[in-house]
Amino acid sequence: MPKARYKQLLDRLADEIRSGRLSPGSRLPTHRALAAREGLALVTASRVYAELAAMGLVSGETGRGTFVKETALPPGQGVDLTAAAPDAVDLSFNYPALPGQAELLRQALRRLAQAGDLEALLRYQPHGGRLRDRASVAHYLRARGLSVPPEQLMLVDGAQHGLALTAMALLQPGDVVAIDALSYPGFKLVAEAFRLELLALPADGPGPDLDVLERLCRRRRVRAVYTMPTLQNPLGWVTGLKRRRALVALARQHGLMLIEDAAYAYLAEPAPPPLAALAPELTVYVSGFSKNVAAGLRVGYLVAPSAWVPAIERAIRATTWNTAGVMTALACGWLDDGSVARLEAEKRADARLRQTLAAVLLKPLPRIGHPASYFLWLPLPEGVRADQLALALMQQGIAVSTAEPYATGKTVPHAIRLALGSVELPVLRQALLRVAEAVAERSV
């Protein structure tokens, strides 16, 4: 039986793109023009383009058309650490480390080796962590504007684990979660794994458009909102107190759960109180020590209303049983002796230095970011395609991320995200100069 005509057309276009006969950046006919050319119904032409997009071969751009994507770019760029070449200058991931942190680890290990309860760390721990360790993190959070009983704080294996636990314990497949139109790719992976439906919220200044959220809640049964109100990734905004209170009011009106991701919140100082302080009865607050201390320290924490704690602890038991005792002891030791506070202050200063450097080297390109952030959003000039720019930079040994991993809706802007915190300053300087040159070369 011959293939359906739409399938024949799909295969032909896919082959032309993969072979290079349709070059990256080529504009394809409109849906209507393709239907007329091939003698197909309009809905069939739209189906062809939708399947090509699902295969990662084309992208539709609102008001501009459908374009061939750069297929030579690794599909995990900006999400998968292995996507960048081992010797690349990595501006796609942030794992900021300061000089002297390795020595800090040596000292902490020596202290731990001399601790009286070392043997206890070799045994299973309570699912949410030992109470004294939870108390150390709870005490630390007071400086972040969040006062919480240790019993409502659970230790987890990094913030990403905390997000997955939240979905596993408190959400169901098919639940609708509202999210910024550009947001953290890790939560997109959580949504995919637990079969959650994401609805994108456009930005309205430093925060999501709450009018859009209210209309969504009237139309759909929205179960939760995932948000990063304090130093949002990738745009770097800090949502003001008035907007936070308005979001809380909406959440109470419509019975929404708020999932507050505070992974980068330590960089914004001062900042308004967390959502978890404004609405503790409906907020899950998630963060960890990967960004403010070290990426290899896979210790995070999750704060939730007391009624939700048992379900989350069951999810911890089902996944990792408990956070590794040795890693938790290291993290809490650094909290208690002030090392975390010192590292955070030094990293805020380091991030400001890097943002200042980027502002000088990337001028006059438009930039979106926070002055103390380790990342920068770079919207591209008209005609400069993000996938082609990223490939060109990759071929020069510089890894950057396009907007695609961060886009939660159908619209994917032509922009790149630059992670500023993973390389030494001289290397960063040369890489940023090369980024500016590459954009200028394609803007002509």
DAQUI-V141303 format. One record per backbone hydrogen bond with DSSP energy under -1.0 kcal/mol. NH is the residue of the N-H (numbers start at 1). CO is the residue of the C=O. Records with the same first field share a line. If there is no record, write none. Layout:
NH = CO ; CO
This chain:
8 = 4
9 = 5
10 = 6
11 = 7
12 = 8
13 = 9
14 = 10
15 = 11
16 = 12
17 = 13
18 = 14
19 = 15
22 = 16
25 = 68
26 = 23
28 = 66
34 = 30
35 = 31
36 = 32
37 = 33
38 = 34
40 = 35
45 = 41
46 = 42
47 = 43
48 = 44
49 = 45
50 = 46
51 = 47
52 = 48
53 = 49
54 = 50
55 = 51
56 = 53
57 = 52
59 = 67
61 = 65
64 = 61
65 = 61
67 = 59
68 = 26
69 = 57
71 = 69
73 = 70
77 = 74
79 = 76
80 = 76
83 = 80
88 = 85
89 = 397
91 = 399
101 = 98
104 = 100
105 = 101
106 = 102
107 = 103
108 = 104
109 = 105
110 = 106
111 = 107
112 = 108
113 = 109
114 = 110
115 = 112
118 = 115
121 = 118
122 = 119
123 = 120
129 = 126
134 = 130
135 = 131
136 = 132
137 = 133
138 = 134
139 = 135
140 = 136
141 = 137
143 = 140
144 = 141
145 = 142
146 = 141
152 = 149
153 = 150
154 = 302
155 = 128
156 = 300
158 = 156
162 = 158
163 = 159
164 = 160
165 = 161
166 = 162
167 = 163
168 = 164
169 = 165
170 = 166
171 = 167
174 = 195
175 = 172
177 = 197
178 = 224
179 = 199
181 = 201
183 = 406
187 = 184
189 = 185
190 = 186
191 = 187
192 = 188
193 = 189
194 = 190
196 = 191
197 = 175
199 = 177
201 = 179
204 = 207
207 = 205
209 = 202
213 = 209
214 = 210
215 = 211
216 = 212
217 = 213
218 = 214
219 = 215
220 = 216
222 = 220
223 = 176
224 = 176
225 = 257
226 = 178
227 = 259
231 = 237
232 = 237
236 = 232
239 = 229
244 = 240
245 = 241
246 = 242
247 = 243
248 = 244
249 = 245
250 = 246
251 = 247
252 = 248
253 = 249
254 = 250
256 = 251
257 = 223
258 = 282
259 = 225
260 = 284
261 = 227
262 = 286
265 = 262
267 = 264
268 = 265
277 = 274
278 = 274
279 = 275
282 = 279
284 = 258
285 = 303
286 = 260
287 = 301
289 = 299
294 = 289
297 = 294
298 = 296
299 = 297
300 = 156
301 = 287
302 = 154
303 = 285
304 = 152
308 = 305
312 = 308
313 = 309
314 = 310
315 = 311
316 = 312
317 = 313
318 = 314
319 = 315
320 = 316
321 = 316
322 = 320
328 = 324
329 = 325
330 = 326
331 = 327
332 = 328
333 = 329
334 = 330
335 = 331
336 = 332
337 = 333
339 = 334
340 = 334
342 = 338
343 = 339
344 = 340
345 = 341
346 = 342
347 = 343
348 = 344
349 = 345
350 = 346
351 = 347
352 = 348
353 = 349
354 = 350
355 = 351
356 = 352
357 = 353
358 = 354
359 = 355
360 = 356
361 = 357
362 = 358
365 = 362
368 = 377
373 = 370
376 = 418
377 = 368
378 = 416
380 = 414
384 = 381
389 = 385
390 = 386
391 = 387
392 = 388
393 = 389
394 = 390
395 = 391
397 = 394
398 = 393
399 = 89
401 = 417
406 = 403
407 = 403
408 = 181
415 = 413
416 = 378
417 = 401
418 = 376
419 = 91
420 = 374
428 = 424
429 = 425
430 = 426
431 = 427
432 = 428
433 = 429
434 = 430
435 = 431
436 = 432
437 = 433
438 = 434
439 = 435
440 = 436
441 = 437
442 = 438
